[in-house]
Amino acid sequence: MDHRLWISKNTTMNPKEQNSIPTTKVQRSAKFVKTGFKVGGNYIKHYSKKLFNPDMDNSELNEDNAADIYESLSELKGSALKVAQMLSMDKNLLPKAYVDKFTQSQYNAPPLSGPLIVQTFKKYFGKTPNEIYDKFNLRSTNAASIGQVHEAELNGEKLAVKIQYPGVGDSISSDLKLVKPFAFRLLGMSEKELDIYMREVEERLLEETDYELEIRRSIEFSNACAGLDNIVFPTYYPELSSKRIITMSWMEGLHLKEFLKTNPSQALRDKIGQALWDFYNFQQHELRAVHADPHPGNFMITPDGKLGAIDFGCIKEMPEDFYYPFFSLTASNLLENKEETIKAFRLLEMIHTDDTPAQVEFYYTQYKQMIGLFAKPYMSDSFDFSKTEFFNELFGFGEKIAKMPEFKQARGVKHFIYVNRTNFGLYNILHELKANVKTDTFKPHVVLEY
């Protein structure tokens, strides 16, 4: 018997595994329609109960809807599940029930079964996994929104093999059209703003599902960041990779939640936090392109107390006409110069050419306060991210402006979507670490006149 596959024929299948995945537009559309009916039924059930209990809040409705939508997206995989993952990282956008449910997509979406994995290898290599590797574990160690990871071995080296779900790369545009009504209802954005959001997401997802591009970027970025302290990267193997499969060296370690359960010392928290801060700010300010997917599932803390970065699928490049006006506002006293700040806001399309003087004043005041809050970590030599008052202030202001009708129209260039996501994601991880970090290690480059 060939023992190179680590699951024997007698192993019972994990009941959560999927034996098939809807890949055609018709199949995926039908799944969305079915989910829409379920959500509609939840509303009918909710309002029926509310007739008899007028004081009833929306928590049960949100939990039911979140569960049904997440179940559907988990089976579909791909861009729709990725959008859910992104939304779960923004604590201001969704009710808590959705955040809690969608956060699962960062770690444990239902994995695909063994036969589908073998089928993917045959399609891209013309061989089964056990014809390529000395050993290959058919059961995934981690399943997320776009792909899942399997353990393998070749020539005595332990490997991680990331396999993209079938149909994900080909269904991005149609999936985002299908998820748009859900997003419209959940986010309350204007149609124009939602279109800008969806177009930028689509652009990044098309890149993220191109594993050949990811391999090139992974090698490029890990080489560029190799000189940073306390951060390590896998070795990548292009010859064992393809458009839908990536092979890299296995990295031992714990994800953030597991790491925090070990009750690490403050010194170790600060060390990991510093590595994260330097990793992101070196990229933003020296490379002008950044790892734009800062959810905890993309990092590990190694046994020797270093930060391991294991995924470069989502990279956001920052053009100079965005970089300078935005980061100059966060890292200098430019905000104190009203005339130049308004010029920067115009370049970033936060203030529009047809705004009235009253609107200019309103948006200048609100955006100045918003950026002033965001920039606090940059305005000193070090920052204690354990401070709950900073995050309460930051998210409280976000909630306030989210309810303002003036912010229902599209404001700001498209680059904000991923740059904000990156930096707020970084802040959140540092907050979970309760890390105190030196924030003057890689400073933004600034221009003070426009």
Buried (B, 14 or more C-beta within 10 A) or exposed (E): EEEBBBEEEEEEEEEEBBEEBBBEBEBBBEBBEEBBEBBEEBEEEBEEEBEEEEEBEEEBBBBBBBBBBBBBBBBBBBBBBBBBBBBBBBBBBBBEBBBBBBBBBBBBBBBBBBEBBBEBBEEBBEEBBBEBBEBBBBBBEBBBBBBBBBBBBBEEEEBBBBBBBBBBBBBBBBBBBBBBEBBBEBBEBBEEBBEBBBEBBBBBBBBBBBBBBBBBBBBBBBEBBEEBEBBBBBBBBEEBBBBBBBBBEBBEBBBBEEBBEEEBEEEBBBBBBBBBBBBBBBBBBEBBBBBBBBBBBBBBBBEEBBBBBBBBBBBBEBEEEBBBBBBBBBBBEBBEBEEBBBBBBBBBBBBBEEBEEEEBBBBBEBBBBBBBBBBBBBBEEEBBBBBEEBBEEBBEBBEBBBEEEEBBEBBBBBBBBBBBBBBBBBBBBBBBBBBBBBBEBBEBEBBEEB
